[in-house]
């Protein structure tokens, strides 16, 4: 099963937006996420609908942050993406006739629910501002060695 990396990519883009003034075009953000600008516009539209970003049309336009980073959690951004599946694992069949497989599914279903609840809880504890602070610390330690935020 292919991993869904949209949350990681969107968080990456939002942190870049927080660090640099000015609007970002869909094309610029698409390069940062290694995807198509149409995908960026679709994702950013969902974030705009919730008030996390805003868009400006015309020359010099693009996407800008429109929220207080200390009030937006990773869970909020995850929800803005449509709450994609958190786990790549699942049951072999959803409605098995075999009693053994029913017992296996029951145990796995509970474990999956517990894991998802824990992960969602943790995502709710981390704000975009906290990620920004972590980034600032990392940049501070790298400036000593004259290295940018992105590795070559």
Helices and strands as residue ranges (DSSP letters): H 6-19, H 26-33, H 37-49, E 53-56, E 62-65, G 69-71, H 74-80, H 99-125, H 128-143
